[in-house]
Amino acid sequence: MAKRLTAEGFVDALDADIGWRRVELAAVRTALNRATGPATYTAARAAVALAYAHWEGYVLGAGRLLVKYVADRRLKYAELADPYVALCVAGRLQSAESSARRIERHIDVVLTLRRADSQAAFPAPERVIQAEGNLKSDKFADIARRLGIDAATFELQYKWIDGELLRQRNDIAHGSSSLTDIEFADEAVERVGRLIDDFRTAAQNAVVAEAYRR
């Protein structure tokens, strides 16, 4: 049986994941500032691509870790906050769709929810916390809602994430030869560093405040 994730283990895992990302973001920023000539634009493109990768990667990783932490509490449906009950229902309904006895599986889900004292059955975190292509601001807001995290702290960054970071990252990922603004690349690394710090804090606060409980 897999070891249950403790609150201390959860925080340690959050910190371990953000730690190496901070190191890499600092390294790519240093490389950008030291580059000269044509290499400067190559470093800028690499900085933007990596900045976005760390934004998406940390949100997904921390989000999945939070789902695992909540699942490991082995709470009953009646004890869970609505977003987590919804995750459980969504996971079971997705499984039911592949069954030849689909309606019976759906009825099983309904009956389980009617028994509020039943232990909640969580889907795999990877199934319910996904970027689904690109981590646009609306998708981020949906993930935050699923996790019981208040996304208000991040809302002022949505226009920048969608209109600048994601747009330029997609240009690079799709092979565009357009030059990346060096100042923007430096800003992207700095902003993403702050964003993942903020998300780490939000995830930790969700555990401390037991936002997953009803």
C-alpha positions in Angstrom: 0.0 0.0 0.0 1.3 3.4 -0.9 2.4 5.6 1.9 -0.1 8.3 2.8 1.0 11.9 2.2 1.3 14.0 5.3 1.0 17.7 5.5 4.8 17.9 6.1 5.4 15.6 3.2 3.1 17.7 1.0 5.0 20.9 1.8 8.4 19.2 1.3 7.3 18.0 -2.1 6.0 21.5 -3.1 9.4 22.9 -2.1 11.4 20.2 -3.9 9.5 20.8 -7.1 9.8 24.6 -6.9 13.5 24.4 -5.9 14.9 23.0 -9.0 12.7 25.3 -11.1 14.1 28.3 -9.4 17.6 27.1 -10.1 16.9 26.6 -13.8 15.1 29.9 -14.1 18.0 31.7 -12.5 20.4 29.9 -14.8 18.5 30.8 -17.9 18.3 34.4 -16.8 22.0 34.5 -16.2 22.6 33.0 -19.7 20.4 35.6 -21.2 22.2 38.5 -19.5 25.6 37.2 -20.5 24.8 36.4 -24.1 26.1 38.6 -26.9 25.3 39.0 -30.6 22.9 36.6 -32.3 23.1 34.2 -29.3 21.2 36.8 -27.3 18.0 36.1 -29.3 18.5 32.4 -29.0 18.8 32.8 -25.2 15.7 35.0 -25.2 13.7 32.4 -27.0 14.9 29.7 -24.7 14.0 31.8 -21.7 10.4 32.4 -22.8 9.9 28.7 -23.6 11.3 27.6 -20.3 9.4 30.2 -18.3 6.1 29.0 -19.8 7.1 25.3 -19.2 7.8 26.0 -15.5 4.5 27.9 -15.1 2.5 25.0 -16.6 4.6 22.3 -15.0 4.5 23.7 -11.5 0.7 24.3 -11.5 0.0 20.8 -12.8 2.5 19.2 -10.4 1.4 21.1 -7.3 -2.3 20.6 -8.3 -1.9 16.9 -8.6 0.0 16.7 -5.4 -2.9 18.5 -3.6 -5.5 16.1 -5.1 -3.3 13.2 -3.8 -3.1 14.8 -0.4 -6.9 15.2 -0.1 -7.5 11.7 -1.4 -5.1 10.4 1.3 -7.2 11.9 4.0 -9.8 9.2 3.2 -12.7 11.5 3.9 -16.4 10.7 3.3 -18.3 12.5 0.6 -20.2 14.4 3.3 -17.0 15.8 4.6 -15.6 17.1 1.3 -16.0 20.5 -0.1 -18.1 20.7 -3.3 -15.2 20.9 -5.8 -13.7 17.7 -4.5 -16.9 15.9 -4.6 -17.3 17.1 -8.2 -13.8 15.6 -9.0 -14.8 12.3 -7.6 -18.1 12.3 -9.6 -16.4 13.3 -12.8 -13.8 10.6 -12.5 -16.4 7.9 -11.9 -18.6 9.1 -14.7 -15.7 9.1 -17.1 -15.0 5.5 -16.1 -18.7 4.6 -16.6 -18.6 5.9 -20.2 -16.4 3.1 -21.3 -18.7 0.4 -19.8 -21.2 -1.5 -21.8 -23.5 -1.2 -18.8 -23.2 2.5 -18.7 -26.5 3.5 -17.1 -26.0 1.0 -14.3 -22.5 2.5 -13.6 -24.1 5.9 -13.6 -26.7 4.8 -11.1 -24.0 3.4 -8.9 -22.4 6.8 -8.8 -25.8 8.4 -7.7 -26.3 5.7 -5.0 -22.9 6.3 -3.6 -23.5 10.0 -3.4 -26.8 9.4 -1.6 -24.9 7.5 1.0 -23.1 10.5 2.5 -21.1 8.3 4.8 -19.3 6.5 1.9 -15.6 7.1 1.7 -14.8 9.3 -1.3 -13.3 7.5 -4.3 -10.8 9.8 -6.1 -9.7 9.4 -9.7 -6.0 9.5 -10.5 -4.8 13.2 -10.1 -3.3 13.1 -13.6 -6.8 12.6 -15.0 -8.5 15.6 -13.3 -5.6 18.1 -13.3 -4.6 18.7 -17.0 -3.5 21.7 -19.1 -5.3 20.2 -22.1 -3.0 21.8 -24.7 -2.0 25.2 -23.2 -2.4 26.6 -19.7 -4.5 29.6 -20.6 -5.9 31.8 -17.9 -9.4 30.3 -18.2 -7.9 26.8 -17.8 -5.8 27.9 -14.9 -8.9 29.4 -13.2 -10.8 26.0 -13.7 -7.9 24.1 -12.1 -7.8 26.5 -9.2 -11.6 26.1 -8.7 -11.2 22.3 -8.8 -8.6 22.6 -6.0 -10.6 25.0 -3.9 -7.9 27.7 -4.5 -8.9 31.3 -4.7 -7.6 32.5 -8.1 -8.1 36.2 -7.4 -4.4 36.7 -6.6 -3.6 35.7 -10.2 -6.3 37.5 -12.1 -4.2 40.6 -12.8 -1.7 38.4 -14.6 -4.3 36.8 -17.0 -3.9 39.3 -19.7 -0.1 39.0 -19.7 -0.2 35.2 -19.5 -2.6 34.8 -22.5 -1.6 37.8 -24.6 2.2 37.8 -24.1 3.7 34.7 -22.4 1.6 32.1 -24.1 1.5 33.9 -27.5 5.2 34.2 -27.7 5.8 30.7 -26.4 3.5 29.3 -29.1 5.4 31.2 -31.7 8.6 29.6 -30.6 7.1 26.1 -30.2 5.6 26.3 -33.7 8.9 27.2 -35.3 8.4 30.9 -35.9 11.6 32.7 -36.8 10.4 36.0 -35.2 12.9 37.5 -32.8 11.9 37.5 -29.1 12.3 40.8 -27.3 15.2 40.5 -24.8 13.5 42.6 -22.2 10.3 40.6 -22.4 12.3 37.4 -22.0 13.9 38.7 -18.8 10.6 39.9 -17.5 9.0 36.5 -18.3 11.5 34.6 -16.2 11.0 37.0 -13.3 7.2 37.0 -13.5 6.9 33.3 -13.7 9.2 32.9 -10.7 6.7 35.1 -8.7 3.7 33.3 -10.1 4.9 29.8 -9.1 5.8 31.2 -5.7 2.3 32.5 -5.3 0.8 29.2 -6.4 3.0 27.3 -4.0 1.7 29.5 -1.2 -1.9 29.1 -2.3 -1.6 25.3 -2.4 0.0 25.3 1.1 -2.7 27.6 2.4 -5.4 25.2 1.1 -4.0 22.4 3.2 -3.4 24.5 6.3 -6.9 26.0 6.1 -8.4 22.6 5.1 -10.2 24.2 2.2 -10.9 20.7 0.9 -13.4 20.1 3.8 -17.0 21.0 3.7 
